[in-house]
Amino acid sequence: MRAWLIPAALIASAAIAQPPKPVTIDAATMRRLGVVTAPARATAHTSAVSGFARVLDPIPLAQLDSDIAAAAATATASAAEATRAEALFAKDATVSRKAAQAARAQAQGDAARLALLRRRLGFEWGPAILRLSDAQRGALVQALATGHAALLRIDSAGGEGQAGLRTVTIDLGELGTVVATIIGPARAADPRLQSPGLIARASGAKASLLSTGLTVPANIHAVARSGTFVPATAILRIDGASWAYVMIRPGTFTRRKLEGALPTTGGLFATGGIRAGEAIVTGGGSALYAAEHGSGPAE
């Protein structure tokens, strides 16, 4: 039987859901039961998640960039014309009030059309592309056109691993791999995978290999999560969950459920239940469990 398993009789008794009760024993009883403690060690856990990368068609972005440039020029010109017309009307009525008002209305309409085009960037390409300046967006479109960059959509089942993701490795088979940088969230979900999606940018010599519409495997390296390492000798499997005892003061122990437990070498990684530095019981946990439930010799 592995060190973190406890007798079946004790597991059966756990079926009656009861909150853990502190167990207090003296030093002599601790030695007799083989109760040993060690400080919980802070650690981090990073897991690899399999996903998919689909190369996005850059033409809609290039068209939108061109439309914005044209609309910006038109809006600037009409705003200047409106300002001149209003100044002439105010100075000597060389321009009629109606003409000045028409010029202002034209300027406002052109400004509204430009604003709508800019909003489309966010609606269609996400906030990261929206935040780019006109010059930065133009440089991106140029890089896409010359094959020095590619935009990809990254998806994974249920969105696993996407939170806080910074880079993703694209598998090109015999051609090797490409590392793409996440630039922001996508605006449309993938209903099949139930994935919110991310937009990534690949740059460099291999970007030209990423043809529009290509779908390839992607390795999603999730951001490391902070937690504690719990050795196998400290773990009790009770009612389908993982638990460990913590010494809350000399001679007094309480059982804690390990939250977010993931297997790791030599034990479990837990995101909650035990804090780094707390004294966890690495030996004698089964005896403490028996004492907690009145079935052991801890008197």
C-alpha positions as CSV (number, residue, x, y, z in Angstrom):
1,M,0.0,0.0,0.0
2,R,1.4,3.4,-0.9
3,A,2.3,5.8,1.9
4,W,-0.6,8.2,1.3
5,L,-3.4,5.6,1.4
6,I,-5.2,4.9,4.7
7,P,-7.0,1.7,5.7
8,A,-10.4,1.0,4.1
9,A,-12.1,1.1,7.5
10,L,-11.0,4.7,7.9
11,I,-12.2,5.6,4.5
12,A,-15.6,4.1,5.2
13,S,-15.9,6.1,8.3
14,A,-15.2,9.3,6.3
15,A,-18.4,8.7,4.4
16,I,-20.2,10.4,7.2
17,A,-19.4,14.0,6.3
18,Q,-18.1,15.7,9.4
19,P,-15.9,18.8,9.6
20,P,-12.3,17.9,10.7
21,K,-11.8,18.1,14.5
22,P,-8.5,19.2,15.9
23,V,-6.5,16.4,17.5
24,T,-4.3,17.2,20.6
25,I,-1.6,14.8,21.8
26,D,1.4,15.1,24.0
27,A,5.0,14.7,22.9
28,A,5.3,11.2,24.2
29,T,2.3,10.1,22.2
30,M,3.6,11.8,19.1
31,R,6.8,9.8,19.3
32,R,4.9,6.6,19.9
33,L,2.6,7.2,16.9
34,G,5.5,8.2,14.7
35,V,4.1,11.7,14.1
36,V,6.6,13.7,12.1
37,T,6.3,17.3,10.7
38,A,8.1,19.3,8.1
39,P,7.5,22.9,6.8
40,A,5.4,23.1,3.7
41,R,7.5,24.3,0.8
42,A,6.3,27.0,-1.6
43,T,6.5,26.0,-5.3
44,A,5.1,26.7,-8.7
45,H,3.5,24.4,-11.2
46,T,3.4,24.8,-15.0
47,S,1.4,22.4,-17.2
48,A,1.5,22.0,-21.0
49,V,-1.9,22.1,-22.7
50,S,-2.5,20.9,-26.3
51,G,-4.3,23.4,-28.5
52,F,-4.7,24.5,-32.1
53,A,-3.4,27.5,-34.0
54,R,-5.2,28.7,-37.2
55,V,-3.5,31.3,-39.4
56,L,-5.8,34.3,-40.0
57,D,-6.4,35.9,-43.3
58,P,-4.7,39.4,-43.1
59,I,-6.6,40.9,-46.0
60,P,-9.6,42.1,-43.9
61,L,-7.1,43.8,-41.5
62,A,-5.2,45.4,-44.5
63,Q,-8.5,46.6,-46.0
64,L,-9.6,48.1,-42.7
65,D,-6.3,49.8,-42.2
66,S,-6.5,51.3,-45.7
67,D,-10.1,52.5,-45.1
68,I,-9.1,54.1,-41.8
69,A,-6.2,56.0,-43.5
70,A,-8.6,57.3,-46.2
71,A,-11.2,58.2,-43.7
72,A,-8.7,60.0,-41.4
73,A,-7.5,62.1,-44.4
74,T,-11.1,62.9,-45.3
75,A,-12.0,63.8,-41.7
76,T,-9.0,66.1,-41.4
77,A,-9.8,67.9,-44.6
78,S,-13.5,68.4,-43.8
79,A,-12.7,69.6,-40.3
80,A,-10.3,72.2,-41.7
81,E,-12.9,73.2,-44.3
82,A,-15.6,73.6,-41.6
83,T,-13.2,75.7,-39.5
84,R,-12.5,78.1,-42.5
85,A,-16.2,78.3,-43.4
86,E,-17.2,79.3,-39.8
87,A,-14.3,81.8,-39.6
88,L,-15.4,83.5,-42.9
89,F,-19.0,83.6,-41.8
90,A,-18.1,85.1,-38.4
91,K,-15.7,87.7,-40.0
92,D,-17.6,89.2,-42.8
93,A,-20.4,86.8,-43.9
94,T,-18.4,86.0,-47.1
95,V,-19.8,82.5,-46.5
96,S,-23.4,82.1,-45.6
97,R,-24.6,80.6,-42.3
98,K,-26.1,77.7,-44.2
99,A,-22.8,76.9,-46.0
100,A,-20.9,77.1,-42.7
101,Q,-23.4,74.8,-41.0
102,A,-23.2,72.3,-43.9
103,A,-19.5,72.3,-43.7
104,R,-19.6,71.5,-40.0
105,A,-22.2,68.8,-40.5
106,Q,-19.9,67.2,-43.2
107,A,-17.0,67.3,-40.8
108,Q,-19.0,65.7,-38.0
109,G,-20.2,63.0,-40.4
110,D,-16.7,62.2,-41.6
111,A,-15.4,62.1,-38.0
112,A,-18.2,59.7,-37.1
113,R,-17.3,57.4,-40.0
114,L,-13.7,57.4,-38.9
115,A,-14.7,56.5,-35.4
116,L,-16.8,53.6,-36.6
117,L,-14.0,52.2,-38.6
118,R,-11.7,52.4,-35.6
119,R,-14.3,50.6,-33.4
120,R,-14.5,47.9,-36.0
121,L,-10.8,47.1,-35.2
122,G,-11.9,46.2,-31.7
123,F,-15.0,44.4,-32.8
124,E,-13.3,42.3,-35.4
125,W,-9.7,42.0,-34.2
126,G,-9.8,42.6,-30.5
127,P,-8.5,45.3,-28.1
128,A,-4.8,44.6,-28.7
129,I,-5.1,45.6,-32.4
130,L,-7.4,48.5,-31.5
131,R,-4.7,49.9,-29.1
132,L,-2.1,50.1,-31.9
133,S,-1.3,53.5,-33.3
134,D,-1.9,54.1,-37.0
135,A,1.9,53.8,-37.5
136,Q,2.1,50.5,-35.5
137,R,-0.8,49.0,-37.3
138,G,0.6,50.0,-40.7
139,A,3.9,48.4,-39.8
140,L,2.1,45.2,-38.8
141,V,0.2,45.1,-42.1
142,Q,3.4,45.7,-44.0
143,A,5.1,42.8,-42.1
144,L,2.1,40.5,-42.9
145,A,2.2,41.5,-46.6
146,T,6.0,40.7,-46.9
147,G,5.7,37.4,-45.0
148,H,7.8,38.6,-42.0
149,A,4.8,38.1,-39.7
150,A,1.6,36.1,-39.4
151,L,-1.4,36.4,-37.2
152,L,-2.9,33.3,-35.6
153,R,-5.9,32.4,-33.6
154,I,-5.1,30.1,-30.6
155,D,-7.8,27.8,-29.2
156,S,-7.9,25.0,-26.6
157,A,-10.7,22.9,-25.3
158,G,-12.7,24.9,-22.8
159,G,-10.1,27.7,-22.9
160,E,-7.7,25.6,-20.8
161,G,-4.4,27.3,-20.3
162,Q,-5.3,30.6,-22.0
163,A,-5.5,32.7,-18.9
164,G,-2.3,34.8,-18.6
165,L,-0.7,33.0,-21.6
166,R,2.2,34.9,-23.1
167,T,3.7,32.6,-25.7
168,V,2.6,29.5,-27.6
169,T,4.7,27.0,-29.6
170,I,3.4,26.2,-33.1
171,D,4.3,22.8,-34.4
172,L,5.1,22.8,-38.1
173,G,6.1,19.1,-38.3
174,E,9.3,18.4,-40.2
175,L,9.7,22.2,-40.7
176,G,10.2,22.6,-36.9
177,T,8.5,25.0,-34.5
178,V,7.6,28.7,-34.3
179,V,7.1,30.6,-31.1
180,A,4.3,33.1,-31.3
181,T,3.6,35.9,-28.9
182,I,0.1,36.4,-27.6
183,I,-1.1,40.0,-28.3
184,G,-4.7,39.8,-26.9
185,P,-8.0,38.0,-26.7
186,A,-10.1,37.2,-29.8
187,R,-13.6,38.7,-30.2
188,A,-15.4,35.6,-31.4
189,A,-15.5,32.3,-29.5
190,D,-15.0,28.9,-31.1
191,P,-18.3,27.2,-30.4
192,R,-17.0,23.7,-31.1
193,L,-14.2,23.8,-28.5
194,Q,-16.0,26.3,-26.3
195,S,-12.8,28.4,-26.4
196,P,-12.7,32.2,-26.1
197,G,-9.6,32.3,-28.2
198,L,-6.4,34.4,-28.3
199,I,-4.7,36.3,-31.1
200,A,-1.0,35.7,-31.5
201,R,1.8,37.1,-33.7
202,A,4.5,35.0,-35.2
203,S,7.6,36.8,-36.6
204,G,10.8,35.9,-38.2
205,A,11.9,33.7,-41.1
206,K,9.4,30.9,-40.5
207,A,6.4,33.2,-40.4
208,S,6.3,32.9,-44.2
209,L,5.5,29.2,-43.8
210,L,2.3,30.1,-42.0
211,S,-0.2,30.2,-45.0
212,T,-3.7,31.6,-44.5
213,G,-6.1,29.0,-43.2
214,L,-3.4,26.6,-42.0
215,T,-4.4,24.8,-38.8
216,V,-1.6,23.2,-36.8
217,P,-1.1,21.8,-33.3
218,A,0.0,24.3,-30.6
219,N,1.7,23.8,-27.3
220,I,0.1,26.1,-24.8
221,H,2.5,26.8,-21.9
222,A,0.3,27.9,-19.0
223,V,1.6,30.5,-16.6
224,A,3.1,28.9,-13.5
225,R,0.7,28.9,-10.6
226,S,1.9,29.5,-7.1
227,G,1.2,26.9,-4.4
228,T,2.8,24.4,-2.0
229,F,4.4,21.0,-2.4
230,V,2.8,18.3,-0.3
231,P,4.9,15.1,-0.1
232,A,3.3,11.7,-0.7
233,T,3.9,10.6,2.9
234,A,1.7,13.5,4.1
235,I,-1.3,12.8,1.9
236,L,-4.5,11.0,3.0
237,R,-7.1,10.0,0.4
238,I,-10.5,10.3,2.0
239,D,-13.8,10.2,0.3
240,G,-12.3,11.0,-3.1
241,A,-10.3,14.0,-1.9
242,S,-6.7,14.6,-0.8
243,W,-6.1,15.8,2.8
244,A,-3.1,16.5,5.0
245,Y,-2.7,17.3,8.7
246,V,-1.2,20.6,9.8
247,M,0.2,21.3,13.3
248,I,-1.5,24.5,14.2
249,R,0.3,24.8,17.6
250,P,2.6,22.4,19.5
251,G,0.8,19.1,19.9
252,T,-2.5,20.2,18.1
253,F,-3.2,19.1,14.6
254,T,-6.0,19.8,12.1
255,R,-6.9,18.1,8.9
256,R,-6.9,20.3,5.7
257,K,-8.3,19.5,2.3
258,L,-5.9,20.2,-0.5
259,E,-7.4,22.6,-3.0
260,G,-6.5,22.5,-6.7
261,A,-4.3,19.4,-6.2
262,L,-2.2,18.2,-9.1
263,P,0.1,15.3,-9.2
264,T,3.8,16.1,-9.3
265,T,7.0,14.2,-8.6
266,G,7.0,12.8,-5.1
267,G,3.6,14.1,-4.1
268,L,1.0,16.8,-4.9
269,F,1.0,20.5,-5.9
270,A,-1.8,22.3,-4.1
271,T,-3.0,25.9,-4.6
272,G,-5.0,26.0,-1.4
273,G,-5.5,24.3,2.0
274,I,-2.0,24.6,3.2
275,R,0.3,27.7,3.3
276,A,4.0,27.7,2.7
277,G,5.9,27.4,6.0
278,E,3.1,25.6,7.9
279,A,4.1,22.4,9.7
280,I,2.6,19.5,7.7
281,V,2.5,16.0,9.1
282,T,4.7,13.8,6.9
283,G,4.5,10.7,9.1
284,G,1.7,9.3,11.3
285,G,-1.2,11.0,9.5
286,S,-3.3,7.8,9.6
287,A,-2.8,7.5,13.4
288,L,-4.0,11.1,13.7
289,Y,-7.0,10.3,11.5
290,A,-7.9,7.4,13.8
291,A,-7.6,9.6,16.8
292,E,-9.8,12.3,15.2
293,H,-12.5,9.7,14.8
294,G,-12.0,7.9,18.1
295,S,-10.8,4.7,16.6
296,G,-7.1,5.0,17.5
297,P,-4.8,4.8,20.5
298,A,-4.1,8.6,20.9
299,E,-5.4,8.9,24.4
